[in-house]
Amino acid sequence: MPPEKTAEWAKIEAERDIKQQLLAAQNRECPYCGKPINMSAHLHEKVFRSKGGMPGLDNSVVLCSECHIGKKGEHKNRRPYWEKFQRR
């Protein structure tokens, strides 16, 4: 940890905390393909910040690297994968 906590470091810690909570909620599985995932998986924003999305649990999901990069392709025609994880 750096000697002084910078804004960038605080952002990294916040994203790590979000990722840990989402991994638990998703049973450590990628919601696209069902592969087991861990902390090295990718944090994905449902609505990008540049499009007005807010950082946080409600706008995030954790994906395996293959699904996040889009190599699989078949998920693009499915209904949004995060629907099964939405809070009710």
C-alpha positions as protocol buffer text, in pm:
chain_id: "A"
residue {
  index: 1
  type: MET
  ca { x: 0 y: 0 z: 0 }
}
residue {
  index: 2
  type: PRO
  ca { x: 136 y: 342 z: -85 }
}
residue {
  index: 3
  type: PRO
  ca { x: 235 y: 569 z: 204 }
}
residue {
  index: 4
  type: GLU
  ca { x: -40 y: 819 z: 120 }
}
residue {
  index: 5
  type: LYS
  ca { x: -385 y: 707 z: 21 }
}
residue {
  index: 6
  type: THR
  ca { x: -451 y: 876 z: -311 }
}
residue {
  index: 7
  type: ALA
  ca { x: -784 y: 913 z: -487 }
}
residue {
  index: 8
  type: GLU
  ca { x: -676 y: 645 z: -736 }
}
residue {
  index: 9
  type: TRP
  ca { x: -592 y: 404 z: -454 }
}
residue {
  index: 10
  type: ALA
  ca { x: -933 y: 468 z: -293 }
}
residue {
  index: 11
  type: LYS
  ca { x: -1100 y: 388 z: -627 }
}
residue {
  index: 12
  type: ILE
  ca { x: -908 y: 61 z: -652 }
}
residue {
  index: 13
  type: GLU
  ca { x: -1013 y: -38 z: -300 }
}
residue {
  index: 14
  type: ALA
  ca { x: -1378 y: 51 z: -368 }
}
residue {
  index: 15
  type: GLU
  ca { x: -1382 y: -159 z: -688 }
}
residue {
  index: 16
  type: ARG
  ca { x: -1222 y: -450 z: -501 }
}
residue {
  index: 17
  type: ASP
  ca { x: -1495 y: -434 z: -236 }
}
residue {
  index: 18
  type: ILE
  ca { x: -1768 y: -424 z: -502 }
}
residue {
  index: 19
  type: LYS
  ca { x: -1610 y: -719 z: -682 }
}
residue {
  index: 20
  type: GLN
  ca { x: -1596 y: -924 z: -360 }
}
residue {
  index: 21
  type: GLN
  ca { x: -1965 y: -858 z: -287 }
}
residue {
  index: 22
  type: LEU
  ca { x: -2070 y: -940 z: -643 }
}
residue {
  index: 23
  type: LEU
  ca { x: -1865 y: -1261 z: -648 }
}
residue {
  index: 24
  type: ALA
  ca { x: -2050 y: -1378 z: -338 }
}
residue {
  index: 25
  type: ALA
  ca { x: -2389 y: -1281 z: -485 }
}
residue {
  index: 26
  type: GLN
  ca { x: -2306 y: -1461 z: -812 }
}
residue {
  index: 27
  type: ASN
  ca { x: -2185 y: -1776 z: -631 }
}
residue {
  index: 28
  type: ARG
  ca { x: -1844 y: -1715 z: -787 }
}
residue {
  index: 29
  type: GLU
  ca { x: -1977 y: -1800 z: -1134 }
}
residue {
  index: 30
  type: CYS
  ca { x: -1972 y: -1600 z: -1455 }
}
residue {
  index: 31
  type: PRO
  ca { x: -2337 y: -1516 z: -1530 }
}
residue {
  index: 32
  type: TYR
  ca { x: -2279 y: -1559 z: -1907 }
}
residue {
  index: 33
  type: CYS
  ca { x: -2112 y: -1897 z: -1925 }
}
residue {
  index: 34
  type: GLY
  ca { x: -2125 y: -2039 z: -1571 }
}
residue {
  index: 35
  type: LYS
  ca { x: -1747 y: -2079 z: -1538 }
}
residue {
  index: 36
  type: PRO
  ca { x: -1601 y: -2045 z: -1190 }
}
residue {
  index: 37
  type: ILE
  ca { x: -1449 y: -1699 z: -1136 }
}
residue {
  index: 38
  type: ASN
  ca { x: -1235 y: -1535 z: -870 }
}
residue {
  index: 39
  type: MET
  ca { x: -1090 y: -1193 z: -788 }
}
residue {
  index: 40
  type: SER
  ca { x: -894 y: -1191 z: -1115 }
}
residue {
  index: 41
  type: ALA
  ca { x: -1223 y: -1178 z: -1309 }
}
residue {
  index: 42
  type: HIS
  ca { x: -1337 y: -855 z: -1477 }
}
residue {
  index: 43
  type: LEU
  ca { x: -1568 y: -600 z: -1317 }
}
residue {
  index: 44
  type: HIS
  ca { x: -1816 y: -488 z: -1585 }
}
residue {
  index: 45
  type: GLU
  ca { x: -2048 y: -187 z: -1575 }
}
residue {
  index: 46
  type: LYS
  ca { x: -2397 y: -250 z: -1712 }
}
residue {
  index: 47
  type: VAL
  ca { x: -2431 y: 118 z: -1805 }
}
residue {
  index: 48
  type: PHE
  ca { x: -2094 y: 279 z: -1870 }
}
residue {
  index: 49
  type: ARG
  ca { x: -2004 y: 586 z: -1666 }
}
residue {
  index: 50
  type: SER
  ca { x: -1962 y: 777 z: -1991 }
}
residue {
  index: 51
  type: LYS
  ca { x: -2330 y: 703 z: -2062 }
}
residue {
  index: 52
  type: GLY
  ca { x: -2445 y: 817 z: -1717 }
}
residue {
  index: 53
  type: GLY
  ca { x: -2401 y: 493 z: -1523 }
}
residue {
  index: 54
  type: MET
  ca { x: -2307 y: 520 z: -1158 }
}
residue {
  index: 55
  type: PRO
  ca { x: -2037 y: 310 z: -995 }
}
residue {
  index: 56
  type: GLY
  ca { x: -2169 y: 58 z: -745 }
}
residue {
  index: 57
  type: LEU
  ca { x: -2331 y: -280 z: -693 }
}
residue {
  index: 58
  type: ASP
  ca { x: -2649 y: -203 z: -885 }
}
residue {
  index: 59
  type: ASN
  ca { x: -2458 y: -114 z: -1202 }
}
residue {
  index: 60
  type: SER
  ca { x: -2191 y: -384 z: -1192 }
}
residue {
  index: 61
  type: VAL
  ca { x: -2140 y: -751 z: -1262 }
}
residue {
  index: 62
  type: VAL
  ca { x: -1830 y: -973 z: -1255 }
}
residue {
  index: 63
  type: LEU
  ca { x: -1749 y: -1166 z: -1574 }
}
residue {
  index: 64
  type: CYS
  ca { x: -1482 y: -1417 z: -1673 }
}
residue {
  index: 65
  type: SER
  ca { x: -1222 y: -1270 z: -1907 }
}
residue {
  index: 66
  type: GLU
  ca { x: -1357 y: -1455 z: -2213 }
}
residue {
  index: 67
  type: CYS
  ca { x: -1708 y: -1319 z: -2171 }
}
residue {
  index: 68
  type: HIS
  ca { x: -1591 y: -970 z: -2082 }
}
residue {
  index: 69
  type: ILE
  ca { x: -1367 y: -946 z: -2386 }
}
residue {
  index: 70
  type: GLY
  ca { x: -1652 y: -1083 z: -2599 }
}
residue {
  index: 71
  type: LYS
  ca { x: -1481 y: -1388 z: -2748 }
}
residue {
  index: 72
  type: LYS
  ca { x: -1788 y: -1605 z: -2693 }
}
residue {
  index: 73
  type: GLY
  ca { x: -2029 y: -1385 z: -2886 }
}
residue {
  index: 74
  type: GLU
  ca { x: -2339 y: -1599 z: -2827 }
}
residue {
  index: 75
  type: HIS
  ca { x: -2440 y: -1402 z: -2517 }
}
residue {
  index: 76
  type: LYS
  ca { x: -2510 y: -1092 z: -2724 }
}
residue {
  index: 77
  type: ASN
  ca { x: -2853 y: -1226 z: -2825 }
}
residue {
  index: 78
  type: ARG
  ca { x: -2962 y: -1329 z: -2477 }
}
residue {
  index: 79
  type: ARG
  ca { x: -3160 y: -1114 z: -2242 }
}
residue {
  index: 80
  type: PRO
  ca { x: -2941 y: -911 z: -2009 }
}
residue {
  index: 81
  type: TYR
  ca { x: -2737 y: -1150 z: -1797 }
}
residue {
  index: 82
  type: TRP
  ca { x: -2761 y: -937 z: -1485 }
}
residue {
  index: 83
  type: GLU
  ca { x: -3139 y: -977 z: -1457 }
}
residue {
  index: 84
  type: LYS
  ca { x: -3102 y: -1294 z: -1252 }
}
residue {
  index: 85
  type: PHE
  ca { x: -2887 y: -1105 z: -1000 }
}
residue {
  index: 86
  type: GLN
  ca { x: -3100 y: -794 z: -959 }
}
residue {
  index: 87
  type: ARG
  ca { x: -3218 y: -713 z: -611 }
}
residue {
  index: 88
  type: ARG
  ca { x: -3589 y: -739 z: -557 }
}
